[in-house]
Amino acid sequence: MSYTGIGAATVRRLIKEGASVVIADISADAGTALAAELGSHAAFVSCDVRHAHAPICRVLSVLIIKQAQAEIRHGQSLKKLINT
């Protein structure tokens, strides 16, 4: 299933440009499927924007974890480069 809309188009473009993304959507099925379609550079967080503060904490948590994982991968790659 292909997901459409400005959000899906935006994350596809960001990933194409080399970014990692967190998809936040009220639809867990659609968000999970889109993240799976996009691969390891996408994560999904269920988010209902009617609740102002709770969702942003989850989104930020996922962003921090993804950034830390990216930095660890980058650091390991850099270490391999230096040691060769």
C-alpha positions in Angstrom: 0.0 0.0 0.0 1.4 3.4 -0.9 0.7 6.3 1.5 -0.1 9.7 0.1 -0.4 13.2 1.5 1.9 16.0 2.3 3.4 14.2 5.4 4.2 11.0 3.5 5.7 13.1 0.6 7.7 15.1 3.0 9.3 12.2 4.8 10.0 10.4 1.5 11.8 13.5 0.2 13.7 14.0 3.5 14.9 10.4 3.4 15.9 10.7 -0.3 18.0 13.7 0.8 19.7 11.6 3.5 17.7 12.5 6.6 16.4 10.2 9.3 12.8 10.9 10.2 10.2 10.3 12.9 6.7 9.9 11.6 4.0 11.1 14.0 0.4 10.2 13.2 -2.8 9.3 14.9 -3.2 6.2 12.6 -0.9 3.5 14.1 -1.5 1.1 11.2 -0.7 3.7 8.5 2.3 5.2 10.3 3.8 1.9 11.2 3.4 0.7 7.6 4.9 3.9 6.1 7.9 3.6 8.5 8.4 0.0 7.5 8.2 1.0 3.8 10.8 3.7 4.3 13.3 1.5 6.2 15.9 2.1 8.9 15.9 5.8 8.5 12.3 6.1 9.6 10.6 5.6 12.9 6.9 5.9 13.9 5.3 7.4 17.0 1.6 7.3 17.6 0.5 10.9 18.1 -2.9 12.5 18.7 -2.4 16.2 18.3 -5.6 16.9 20.3 -3.4 16.2 23.4 -1.0 19.1 23.4 2.0 18.0 25.4 2.1 14.2 25.8 2.9 13.3 22.1 5.8 15.7 21.8 7.6 14.0 24.6 7.4 10.6 22.8 8.5 12.2 19.5 11.4 13.9 21.1 12.4 10.7 22.8 12.5 8.8 19.5 14.4 11.6 17.9 17.1 11.6 20.6 17.4 7.8 20.4 17.6 7.8 16.6 20.3 10.6 16.7 22.3 8.7 19.2 22.2 5.5 17.1 23.3 7.5 14.0 26.2 9.0 15.9 27.3 5.6 17.2 27.1 4.2 13.6 29.0 7.2 12.3 31.6 7.0 15.1 32.2 3.3 14.4 32.6 3.9 10.7 35.0 6.7 11.4 37.0 4.5 13.7 37.2 1.8 11.0 38.5 4.4 8.5 41.1 5.7 10.9 42.4 2.3 11.8 42.9 1.1 8.2 
